[in-house]
Amino acid sequence: MGGDGLSNASGDGRSGLFHEFTSVINPLLREDLFAKPQPMELEIGCGDGGFLFGYAGDYPDRQFVGVERLLGRLRKLEKKARREGFENLRLLRFEARYLVQYLLPANAFEAIHIYFPDPWPKDKHAWHRLVNKEFPEITARILTTGGVVHLRTDNEPYFSQMQEVFSAHGGFVHEETPTELAARRTEFEKMFNAKGIQTLRVSWRLT
Ligand SMILES: C[S@@+](CC[C@H](N)C(=O)[O-])C[C@H]1O[C@@H](n2cnc3c(N)ncnc32)[C@H](O)[C@@H]1O
């Protein structure tokens, strides 16, 4: 593994859990991420992996891709996961929207987890939000048919926006988040709940 975090994946004789990008233009193939095909899930903005570490550990027969732009957070997750010998986790240090829109393989993910994306609460900054009008279409490209997007936020206006854009797309149906999944709280969620802040969640399934 190199020192820049844009380094190599492992589990297949390679070193480290980071995926090494050799191009920022050519789309990734599924086999660039994992040699053996198994059901694959994505977490966008995984932070230091409070959710992903436990989830990937409990489901060794599924494969998980964590995307995060902050190297320090990913390194923390990588250290813990390597210590446990995880072979079903790949970490991508990259800007999430571009990655989902252009680089991740099509029809590849059974689930996408997006927990507490930055809410950009001021009106003049709201255009920065990840989950905007275009987002359902770009996620539909990488989901398998029947794949699900799981969303959580503490910010009510952003939650309304999430609901509006997925509803308006027309290709997704609204679902309750499964109880087992909902019980797995993320680091930010624990922090919000400890402060008495209510968190909101929803899932949208691609039909
Ligand atoms: C509020 S934190 C939530 C972290 C984690 N999901 C949790 O719930 O504990 C949002 C995370 O998303 C990452 N992030 C925000 N925008 C991003 C982007 N465009 N691409 C990749 N990561 C992003 C941030 O660096 C941060 O770690």
The ligand as a Gaussian input file, in Angstrom:
#p B3LYP/6-31G(d) Opt

LIG

0 1
 C      -21.464000      13.559000       8.368000
 S      -20.254000      12.382000       7.925000
 C      -21.106000      10.827000       8.171000
 C      -20.155000       9.660000       8.288000
 C      -20.852000       8.290000       8.485000
 N      -21.686000       7.971000       7.340000
 C      -21.659000       8.254000       9.745000
 O      -22.900000       8.308000       9.637000
 O      -21.076000       8.177000      10.821000
 C      -20.246000      12.521000       6.146000
 C      -19.047000      11.817000       5.535000
 O      -19.151000      11.872000       4.123000
 C      -17.896000      12.251000       3.566000
 N      -18.188000      12.945000       2.309000
 C      -18.908000      14.064000       2.177000
 N      -19.002000      14.413000       0.886000
 C      -18.310000      13.475000       0.187000
 C      -18.039000      13.284000      -1.200000
 N      -18.504000      14.132000      -2.115000
 N      -17.302000      12.218000      -1.556000
 C      -16.836000      11.343000      -0.645000
 N      -17.069000      11.474000       0.688000
 C      -17.801000      12.517000       1.091000
 C      -17.289000      13.146000       4.612000
 O      -15.883000      13.240000       4.498000
 C      -17.723000      12.483000       5.908000
 O      -16.809000      11.494000       6.360000

